[in-house]
């Protein structure tokens, strides 16, 4: 199976974004990450390509998957024969937002102390 071309528009610290990253780690997929928080130009690019402002958005082989979870990315890639099923559990939740504790840590500037594994 050939490596798909993947561009992921993600937030630096976000449960949904970390879920997308977890799927890419689970399948050892290379991807270009465009952090829409650190670089507002990437947010603009994402909105132009996806037609909407919500993230994460993932572009795979030219197909934009807007406002998508890690679980949905995995399902889409399996359905389109871009992956072979891997029963290994992901290393982070793939279908949830940040917890209240993660949001509080971000607000307090304690980003190094944020854990996405529950």
Helices and strands as residue ranges (DSSP letters): E 6-10, H 15-26, E 32-35, H 40-50, E 57-60, E 63-65, H 70-79, H 100-107, G 111-113
